[in-house]
């Protein structure tokens, strides 16, 4: 399809601002929504850098779709800004895992396209991560290795990293996942999600999803069989094989 020079220039102007700031306001988002040619061009530009354009209210966001995108947040940046000076790649893997679990809490694992909770407390989030890691431990190492290749998630390192944070060494009866270091880690993940405008702090150590997060989850995240498969693997132990997605 051929586009007029005017439309190409206009689309590039919007993309220029998106690439610089990650978000544009009502002036450009209105153009994206109203002009089919500009929208098609912008979506093509985004696809070329492994991103998607997400319109939320009066704003338009450029969202990295894969880790290969040049707009994906660098792992070293994440370690330096949200975790300790001793942070390693396992911290990043656990951060992704903890984010998946948080979405699962809001969306009833992955079976609902609408959020089923209004807010989540940080202690509940820590407890849910702990419970799901205990479920992962029910798989043998061979299964975990196999699933690592299928989903590119380092399940064994995630388990080991979480267990290493249990520095209080409480008895099994008292191990609820609520150690100081685990809460501190989840707080780092929360700060990242706040900075990315995916969650809002509402007081009393509770958070809620932003409209940006809901739009991304509903329009893209839940529709990807790859991501749905990750949820299925995480929750199948407690829900019974792979019937959890039916």
Secondary structure, 3 states (H helix, E strand, C coil): CCCCHHHHHHHHHHHHHHHHHCEECHHHHHHHHHCHHHHHHHHHHHHHCCEEEEEECCEEEEEECCCCCCCCCCHHHHHHHHCCCCCCHHHHHHHHHHHHHHHHHHCCCCCCCCCCCCCEEHHHHHHHHHHHHHHHCCCCHHHHHHHHHHHCCCHHHHHHHHHHCCCCCCCHHHCCCCCHHHHHHHHHHHHHHHHCCCEEEEECCEEEECHHHHHHHHHHHCCCHHHHHHHHHHHHHHHCCCHHHC
